[in-house]
Every structure is written in C-alpha cells, then in structure tokens.
C-alpha cells in the first residue's frame, strides 16, 4: 500500500487529494483539500503574478503542508498549470514555493494538463466518443476522444478569470462586453482545425465553473443527492441556466443556489467556452466529471508502478469541489 498526495496549483484554486493505492489497482481517497486563491488575478498582458495573489496561494499551501504531516510517508506530486506556466516571474514563485513546501513544483505543459484530464475521465466515465472541455482560471483544455482513445489534445489560453478580467464587468454584464468576449472565443475555437470532427458529440465538462452549472441544475431540480460525476444536462437546460445567470447582477448571482459566492464575479466568463462549444458543435448534452488532472496523475502512477488497470470507486465518492 502506497500513499500519494497530488497537489494541483491552478489559476483560480489550489487543490490536494491524498490517496492510497494497492498492487491490484484499487485505490481509496484519504483526504481532499481545496482553497480558492485566484493566483492569476491581475496578471495583465505582462503576465506577472501579483504579490497579494502569491501571498494567498502560499498561505493556502502552508495549510496543505500541515495536513500532510498526518501522512509522513506520503509521496507528493505537486504540479502547476496555466497561471504559473504563463507567468513572466515564475522563477520567483517557484523559489518561494519550494522554500515554503520543501519540495519542488512541476509546471505542466498545456498538452500534459489535457492528457491527465483525459486519463482521469476515461477511467471513471463510460464514454466512447466525446469532446472533453476543462475550463480553468486561465486556460481551457480540449480533448477529442474516439473509441476511448485520445486523438487530439490542446490547451488554449482562455479561462474563467482571464475572460472575466479582459472583457466582462463584475456586476451587470454589458451586452457589448459579452459580444467582444464571445467573438474572441469563437475566433480561438475557429483556429482549432480538428474541432469540426467533434460535431454532435457529447461534451464532457470539468473545471469549477462548468461543475457549478451542474450544481445549479441539481438545486433547481431538488436532486442534490445525485453525484456531479456522470450528471447529464441537455443543451437547452444548460443554455436556459446560463441565460438566467446573465440576467442577474453580482449580488443576485452570489445568492443563486448552487453557485459559490466567491465564483459569482467570474461565472459568466467561466461558462462562456462551454456554451459556445455547445452552439458551435450542435451538442445535445453535457456530461459532468469530477475526475480530472489529479485523478489522471494518480491513475498513471498506479498503472506505471503496479502494471494494473485502475479500479475506480463509485461516482458518489469522486472528488467534491
């Protein structure tokens, strides 16, 4: 039995999953932590991590380090995604991270991030053909899956925080601002030549903003006992909820059941890539995933070290965030 902790330092939040796995491929989650740190806040065109954002992130990581003291023999794999990947001052941040945590931080490429998303999903959801969308704070990963195999993987520099800061108001969303954001996203998607191969395929969605859509839907349907992992939503239901969100100001959005208060100012921008892909590709349903990058790293580790296929738990026990 081996204990492993996977830390995912994202652009909007930092998460850690501690698991133990056995030689037969079984694994069990021992603990999960998450804090919203918004590391990519205010990076601007120069892509500079801001002092306050760094401070918030390091404080959260110190709490994670205390939790790790309960597992002195745990192996730790810490990875960073778009915010640190894009940062012009990443060297300073990496040094501060290692000084704080006493172990190094690996910066994933966009393609590596997309690949781990794929591994996490294909081992926990029954999908054969689909387009996967992971919308983070500063990037969005797209993976085209055919016959359970990944045939295309790409990372785009758009996310909930970056779209919101570049185009949208925090309170009432202006129509002209939304149009500018929509045009920019459509142009970016238009440059992905293979997206046409995903027409009419189911869209598998992960990332905090996308999962918020499922949480709102569950609250409206009064079925909160149903797990997010594997939850289905029709295109009409998804666009209806998005239209409802658009019609509210910041305070009203923050009061919506299922929408975390600290996500209210970025939810419109965070959901825009998903809505645009549904319209562009004519997808009729969204399937939500709780599994993603952290599970992908865990599953690849299990396969490499045991030679066994992962035996995943039931959807109800998947990551909660």
The 8 nearest C-alpha neighbors of each residue, nearest first, counted from 0:
[[1, 21, 20, 19, 2, 22, 26, 25],
 [2, 0, 19, 20, 3, 21, 73, 74],
 [1, 3, 19, 73, 18, 74, 20, 0],
 [4, 2, 74, 73, 18, 75, 17, 19],
 [5, 3, 17, 75, 16, 74, 76, 18],
 [4, 6, 76, 16, 15, 77, 75, 293],
 [7, 5, 15, 77, 14, 78, 76, 8],
 [8, 6, 14, 78, 13, 9, 79, 15],
 [9, 7, 13, 79, 78, 6, 80, 14],
 [10, 8, 12, 80, 11, 13, 7, 79],
 [9, 11, 136, 82, 39, 38, 137, 37],
 [10, 12, 37, 136, 9, 38, 36, 35],
 [13, 11, 35, 36, 9, 34, 37, 10],
 [12, 14, 8, 9, 34, 7, 33, 35],
 [15, 13, 33, 7, 32, 6, 12, 8],
 [14, 16, 6, 32, 5, 31, 7, 33],
 [15, 17, 31, 5, 4, 30, 18, 32],
 [16, 18, 4, 30, 29, 3, 28, 31],
 [19, 17, 28, 29, 3, 27, 2, 4],
 [18, 20, 2, 1, 27, 26, 3, 0],
 [21, 19, 26, 1, 0, 25, 27, 18],
 [20, 22, 0, 23, 25, 24, 26, 1],
 [21, 23, 305, 24, 20, 0, 25, 307],
 [22, 24, 21, 25, 307, 305, 308, 309],
 [25, 23, 309, 307, 22, 310, 21, 308],
 [26, 24, 310, 21, 20, 23, 309, 311],
 [27, 25, 20, 19, 21, 24, 18, 28],
 [26, 28, 19, 18, 29, 20, 25, 312],
 [27, 29, 18, 30, 17, 19, 26, 16],
 [30, 28, 18, 17, 27, 19, 31, 16],
 [31, 29, 17, 28, 16, 32, 18, 15],
 [30, 32, 16, 15, 17, 33, 29, 14],
 [33, 31, 15, 14, 16, 30, 34, 63],
 [32, 34, 14, 13, 15, 35, 31, 12],
 [35, 33, 13, 12, 36, 59, 14, 32],
 [34, 36, 12, 37, 11, 13, 33, 261],
 [35, 37, 12, 56, 38, 55, 11, 34],
 [38, 36, 11, 39, 40, 10, 12, 35],
 [37, 39, 52, 10, 36, 40, 11, 53],
 [40, 38, 10, 82, 37, 42, 41, 48],
 [41, 39, 37, 38, 42, 52, 160, 49],
 [40, 42, 43, 39, 49, 48, 164, 47],
 [43, 41, 46, 47, 48, 40, 39, 49],
 [44, 42, 46, 41, 45, 47, 40, 165],
 [43, 45, 46, 42, 47, 41, 165, 86],
 [44, 46, 43, 47, 42, 87, 86, 48],
 [47, 45, 42, 86, 43, 44, 87, 85],
 [48, 46, 42, 86, 87, 45, 88, 49],
 [49, 47, 42, 86, 39, 46, 88, 50],
 [48, 50, 52, 51, 47, 53, 42, 41],
 [51, 49, 53, 52, 54, 48, 55, 47],
 [52, 50, 54, 53, 49, 55, 56, 38],
 [53, 51, 38, 55, 49, 54, 50, 56],
 [52, 54, 50, 56, 51, 55, 57, 49],
 [53, 55, 51, 57, 56, 52, 50, 58],
 [56, 54, 52, 58, 53, 57, 36, 51],
 [55, 57, 53, 59, 54, 58, 36, 52],
 [56, 58, 60, 54, 59, 55, 53, 61],
 [59, 57, 61, 55, 60, 56, 54, 62],
 [60, 58, 56, 62, 57, 61, 55, 34],
 [59, 61, 63, 57, 62, 58, 64, 56],
 [62, 60, 64, 58, 63, 59, 57, 65],
 [63, 61, 65, 59, 60, 64, 66, 58],
 [64, 62, 60, 66, 61, 65, 67, 59],
 [63, 65, 61, 67, 62, 66, 60, 100],
 [66, 64, 62, 68, 67, 63, 61, 69],
 [67, 65, 63, 68, 64, 69, 62, 70],
 [66, 68, 64, 69, 70, 65, 63, 71],
 [67, 69, 70, 66, 65, 71, 64, 63],
 [68, 70, 67, 66, 71, 65, 72, 73],
 [69, 71, 68, 67, 73, 72, 2, 66],
 [72, 70, 68, 73, 69, 67, 74, 2],
 [73, 71, 70, 74, 2, 1, 3, 69],
 [72, 74, 2, 3, 70, 71, 75, 4],
 [73, 75, 3, 4, 2, 72, 76, 1],
 [76, 74, 4, 3, 5, 73, 77, 6],
 [75, 77, 5, 4, 6, 78, 74, 3],
 [78, 76, 6, 104, 5, 105, 7, 75],
 [77, 79, 105, 7, 104, 106, 8, 6],
 [80, 78, 8, 106, 7, 9, 107, 105],
 [79, 81, 9, 107, 84, 82, 83, 106],
 [80, 82, 84, 83, 137, 85, 138, 10],
 [83, 81, 10, 39, 85, 84, 80, 86],
 [84, 82, 86, 85, 81, 89, 80, 79],
 [83, 85, 81, 82, 86, 80, 106, 79],
 [84, 86, 83, 82, 81, 46, 87, 89],
 [87, 85, 46, 83, 89, 88, 47, 84],
 [86, 88, 47, 89, 46, 85, 45, 48],
 [89, 87, 86, 90, 91, 47, 48, 92],
 [88, 90, 92, 86, 91, 87, 83, 93],
 [91, 89, 93, 92, 88, 94, 87, 86],
 [92, 90, 94, 89, 93, 88, 95, 96],
 [91, 93, 89, 95, 94, 90, 96, 88],
 [94, 92, 96, 90, 95, 91, 89, 97],
 [93, 95, 91, 97, 92, 96, 98, 90],
 [96, 94, 92, 98, 93, 97, 99, 91],
 [97, 95, 93, 99, 94, 98, 100, 92],
 [96, 98, 101, 100, 103, 102, 94, 99],
 [97, 99, 95, 96, 101, 100, 94, 102],
 [98, 100, 96, 97, 101, 95, 61, 57],
 [99, 101, 97, 102, 98, 96, 64, 61],
 [102, 100, 97, 98, 99, 103, 96, 64],
 [101, 103, 97, 100, 104, 98, 96, 75],
 [104, 102, 97, 105, 101, 77, 96, 93],
 [103, 105, 77, 78, 106, 93, 79, 102],
 [106, 104, 78, 79, 77, 107, 103, 76],
 [107, 105, 79, 78, 84, 80, 104, 108],
 [108, 106, 80, 111, 79, 112, 105, 109],
 [107, 109, 111, 110, 112, 106, 84, 80],
 [108, 110, 154, 112, 111, 113, 107, 153],
 [109, 111, 113, 108, 112, 153, 114, 154],
 [112, 110, 114, 108, 113, 109, 107, 115],
 [111, 113, 109, 115, 110, 114, 107, 108],
 [112, 114, 110, 116, 140, 111, 115, 152],
 [113, 115, 111, 117, 116, 112, 110, 118],
 [114, 116, 295, 292, 118, 117, 112, 113],
 [117, 115, 291, 292, 113, 119, 114, 118],
 [116, 118, 114, 120, 115, 119, 121, 113],
 [119, 117, 295, 115, 121, 120, 116, 122],
 [120, 118, 295, 291, 294, 116, 290, 117],
 [119, 121, 117, 123, 122, 118, 290, 124],
 [120, 122, 118, 123, 124, 119, 117, 147],
 [123, 121, 120, 119, 124, 118, 311, 309],
 [122, 124, 120, 121, 311, 119, 125, 290],
 [125, 123, 121, 120, 126, 122, 229, 288],
 [126, 124, 123, 127, 121, 122, 120, 229],
 [127, 125, 124, 128, 147, 121, 129, 146],
 [126, 128, 147, 146, 145, 129, 125, 144],
 [129, 127, 145, 144, 146, 126, 147, 200],
 [130, 128, 201, 144, 200, 202, 143, 131],
 [129, 131, 143, 202, 142, 203, 144, 197],
 [130, 132, 203, 142, 141, 202, 204, 129],
 [133, 131, 141, 204, 140, 203, 134, 205],
 [132, 134, 205, 140, 206, 139, 204, 135],
 [135, 133, 139, 206, 158, 132, 138, 205],
 [136, 134, 158, 138, 206, 137, 139, 159],
 [135, 137, 158, 10, 159, 160, 11, 138],
 [138, 136, 158, 157, 161, 81, 10, 135],
 [139, 137, 157, 156, 158, 135, 155, 81],
 [138, 140, 134, 155, 133, 154, 157, 158],
 [139, 141, 154, 133, 113, 132, 153, 155],
 [140, 142, 132, 153, 131, 152, 154, 139],
 [141, 143, 152, 131, 151, 130, 144, 153],
 [142, 144, 130, 151, 150, 149, 129, 131],
 [145, 143, 149, 128, 129, 148, 147, 150],
 [144, 146, 128, 148, 147, 127, 149, 143],
 [147, 145, 127, 148, 128, 144, 126, 149],
 [146, 148, 127, 145, 144, 128, 126, 121],
 [149, 147, 145, 144, 146, 150, 127, 143],
 [148, 150, 144, 151, 143, 145, 142, 147],
 [149, 151, 143, 144, 148, 145, 152, 142],
 [152, 150, 143, 142, 149, 153, 144, 193],
 [153, 151, 142, 141, 113, 110, 143, 114],
 [154, 152, 141, 110, 140, 113, 142, 155],
 [153, 155, 140, 109, 139, 110, 141, 138],
 [154, 156, 139, 138, 157, 140, 153, 109],
 [157, 155, 138, 137, 139, 154, 158, 81],
 [158, 156, 138, 137, 155, 139, 161, 162],
 [159, 157, 137, 138, 136, 135, 161, 160],
 [269, 158, 160, 136, 268, 162, 265, 161],
 [159, 161, 136, 163, 158, 162, 137, 164],
 [160, 162, 164, 158, 137, 163, 159, 165],
 [163, 161, 165, 268, 159, 164, 160, 158],
 [162, 164, 167, 268, 160, 161, 166, 165],
 [165, 163, 161, 162, 166, 160, 167, 41],
 [164, 166, 162, 163, 161, 167, 180, 43],
 [167, 165, 163, 176, 180, 164, 162, 179],
 [168, 166, 163, 176, 172, 164, 169, 177],
 [167, 169, 172, 170, 171, 173, 166, 163],
 [170, 168, 264, 167, 171, 249, 172, 265],
 [169, 171, 249, 248, 168, 172, 264, 250],
 [172, 170, 248, 168, 173, 169, 249, 247],
 [173, 171, 168, 167, 170, 174, 177, 245],
 [172, 174, 176, 175, 171, 177, 168, 167],
 [175, 173, 177, 176, 178, 172, 179, 167],
 [174, 176, 178, 177, 173, 179, 172, 180],
 [177, 175, 179, 173, 178, 174, 167, 166],
 [176, 178, 180, 174, 179, 175, 181, 173],
 [177, 179, 181, 175, 176, 180, 182, 174],
 [180, 178, 176, 182, 181, 177, 183, 175],
 [181, 179, 177, 183, 178, 182, 166, 184],
 [180, 182, 178, 184, 179, 183, 177, 185],
 [181, 183, 185, 179, 184, 180, 186, 178],
 [182, 184, 180, 186, 181, 185, 179, 187],
 [185, 183, 187, 181, 186, 182, 188, 180],
 [186, 184, 182, 188, 187, 183, 189, 181],
 [185, 187, 189, 183, 184, 188, 182, 190],
 [188, 186, 184, 189, 190, 185, 183, 191],
 [187, 189, 185, 190, 191, 186, 184, 194],
 [190, 188, 186, 187, 191, 185, 192, 194],
 [189, 191, 188, 187, 192, 186, 185, 194],
 [192, 190, 188, 189, 193, 194, 187, 195],
 [193, 191, 194, 190, 195, 189, 188, 196],
 [192, 194, 195, 196, 191, 197, 151, 143],
 [195, 193, 196, 197, 192, 191, 198, 188],
 [194, 196, 193, 197, 198, 192, 280, 191],
 [197, 195, 194, 193, 198, 143, 192, 200],
 [196, 198, 195, 194, 200, 130, 199, 280],
 [197, 199, 280, 200, 195, 196, 281, 282],
 [200, 198, 282, 281, 280, 197, 201, 283],
 [199, 201, 129, 197, 198, 282, 202, 130],
 [202, 200, 129, 284, 282, 285, 130, 203],
 [201, 203, 285, 130, 131, 129, 286, 204],
 [204, 202, 131, 286, 287, 285, 130, 132],
 [205, 203, 287, 132, 133, 131, 288, 209],
 [206, 204, 133, 288, 209, 287, 210, 132],
 [207, 205, 134, 133, 209, 135, 208, 210],
 [206, 208, 210, 209, 211, 205, 135, 320],
 [209, 207, 211, 269, 210, 206, 266, 270],
 [208, 210, 211, 212, 206, 207, 205, 270],
 [209, 211, 213, 207, 212, 208, 205, 206],
 [210, 212, 214, 208, 209, 213, 258, 207],
 [213, 211, 210, 215, 209, 214, 216, 208],
 [212, 214, 216, 210, 211, 215, 217, 227],
 [213, 215, 257, 211, 217, 216, 212, 218],
 [216, 214, 257, 218, 212, 213, 217, 256],
 [217, 215, 213, 219, 214, 218, 220, 212],
 [216, 218, 220, 214, 222, 223, 219, 215],
 [219, 217, 221, 215, 220, 216, 223, 257],
 [220, 218, 216, 217, 221, 215, 256, 222],
 [219, 221, 217, 218, 222, 216, 223, 215],
 [222, 220, 218, 219, 217, 223, 216, 224],
 [223, 221, 217, 224, 220, 225, 218, 219],
 [222, 224, 217, 225, 221, 218, 226, 214],
 [223, 225, 222, 226, 217, 221, 315, 227],
 [224, 226, 223, 222, 227, 315, 230, 217],
 [227, 225, 315, 228, 224, 314, 230, 229],
 [226, 228, 230, 229, 287, 289, 225, 213],
 [229, 227, 288, 289, 226, 314, 230, 287],
 [228, 230, 287, 286, 288, 227, 231, 124],
 [229, 231, 227, 287, 228, 286, 226, 232],
 [232, 230, 286, 285, 229, 287, 284, 233],
 [231, 233, 285, 284, 236, 237, 234, 286],
 [234, 232, 284, 236, 235, 283, 237, 285],
 [233, 235, 283, 237, 284, 236, 238, 232],
 [236, 234, 238, 233, 237, 239, 283, 232],
 [235, 237, 239, 233, 234, 238, 240, 232],
 [238, 236, 234, 240, 235, 239, 233, 241],
 [237, 239, 241, 235, 240, 236, 242, 234],
 [238, 240, 236, 242, 241, 237, 235, 243],
 [241, 239, 243, 237, 242, 238, 236, 244],
 [240, 242, 238, 244, 243, 239, 245, 237],
 [243, 241, 245, 239, 240, 244, 238, 246],
 [242, 244, 240, 246, 241, 245, 239, 247],
 [245, 243, 241, 246, 242, 247, 240, 252],
 [246, 244, 242, 243, 247, 241, 267, 172],
 [247, 245, 243, 244, 242, 248, 171, 172],
 [248, 246, 251, 245, 244, 252, 249, 243],
 [247, 249, 171, 170, 251, 250, 252, 246],
 [248, 250, 170, 252, 251, 253, 263, 264],
 [249, 251, 253, 252, 248, 254, 170, 247],
 [250, 252, 254, 248, 253, 249, 247, 255],
 [253, 251, 249, 255, 254, 250, 263, 247],
 [252, 254, 260, 263, 250, 251, 255, 249],
 [253, 255, 251, 252, 256, 250, 260, 258],
 [256, 254, 252, 258, 253, 257, 251, 215],
 [257, 255, 258, 215, 218, 254, 219, 214],
 [256, 258, 215, 214, 255, 218, 259, 211],
 [259, 257, 255, 256, 211, 260, 215, 253],
 [258, 260, 262, 261, 257, 253, 263, 211],
 [259, 261, 253, 262, 263, 258, 254, 252],
 [262, 260, 259, 263, 264, 253, 35, 265],
 [263, 261, 260, 259, 265, 264, 266, 258],
 [262, 264, 253, 260, 266, 252, 265, 261],
 [263, 265, 169, 262, 266, 249, 170, 261],
 [266, 264, 268, 262, 263, 267, 163, 159],
 [265, 267, 269, 268, 263, 262, 208, 264],
 [268, 266, 269, 270, 265, 271, 245, 244],
 [269, 267, 163, 159, 271, 162, 266, 265],
 [159, 268, 270, 266, 208, 267, 271, 265],
 [271, 269, 273, 267, 268, 272, 208, 266],
 [270, 272, 274, 268, 273, 269, 275, 267],
 [273, 271, 275, 274, 270, 276, 184, 269],
 [274, 272, 276, 271, 275, 270, 277, 132],
 [273, 275, 271, 277, 276, 272, 270, 278],
 [274, 276, 278, 272, 277, 273, 279, 271],
 [277, 275, 279, 273, 278, 274, 280, 272],
 [278, 276, 282, 274, 275, 280, 281, 279],
 [277, 279, 275, 281, 276, 280, 274, 282],
 [280, 278, 276, 277, 281, 275, 198, 282],
 [281, 279, 198, 282, 277, 278, 199, 276],
 [280, 282, 199, 278, 277, 279, 198, 283],
 [283, 281, 199, 277, 280, 200, 284, 201],
 [282, 284, 234, 233, 281, 201, 199, 285],
 [285, 283, 233, 234, 232, 201, 282, 202],
 [284, 286, 202, 232, 231, 203, 201, 233],
 [287, 285, 231, 203, 230, 229, 204, 202],
 [288, 286, 204, 230, 229, 203, 228, 205],
 [287, 289, 228, 205, 290, 229, 204, 286],
 [288, 290, 228, 318, 317, 227, 291, 205],
 [291, 289, 288, 119, 120, 294, 318, 317],
 [292, 290, 116, 119, 294, 293, 295, 120],
 [291, 293, 116, 115, 295, 294, 296, 119],
 [294, 292, 296, 295, 291, 5, 297, 7],
 [293, 295, 119, 297, 296, 292, 291, 290],
 [294, 296, 119, 115, 118, 292, 298, 293],
 [297, 295, 293, 299, 294, 298, 115, 300],
 [296, 298, 294, 300, 295, 299, 301, 293],
 [299, 297, 301, 295, 300, 296, 294, 309],
 [300, 298, 302, 296, 301, 297, 303, 295],
 [299, 301, 297, 303, 298, 302, 304, 296],
 [302, 300, 298, 304, 299, 303, 305, 297],
 [301, 303, 306, 299, 307, 305, 300, 304],
 [304, 302, 300, 301, 306, 305, 299, 307],
 [303, 305, 301, 302, 306, 300, 22, 307],
 [306, 304, 307, 22, 302, 301, 303, 24],
 [305, 307, 302, 303, 304, 308, 301, 24],
 [308, 306, 305, 302, 24, 23, 309, 301],
 [307, 309, 24, 302, 310, 306, 301, 23],
 [308, 310, 24, 311, 298, 307, 25, 301],
 [309, 311, 25, 24, 308, 312, 26, 122],
 [310, 312, 309, 123, 313, 25, 122, 26],
 [313, 311, 316, 314, 310, 317, 27, 26],
 [312, 314, 315, 316, 311, 317, 123, 228],
 [315, 313, 317, 316, 228, 226, 312, 229],
 [316, 314, 226, 313, 317, 228, 225, 227],
 [317, 315, 314, 313, 312, 318, 319, 226],
 [316, 318, 314, 315, 289, 319, 290, 228],
 [319, 317, 289, 320, 290, 316, 31, 16],
 [318, 320, 317, 289, 31, 316, 227, 226],
 [319, 318, 207, 33, 289, 210, 14, 32]]
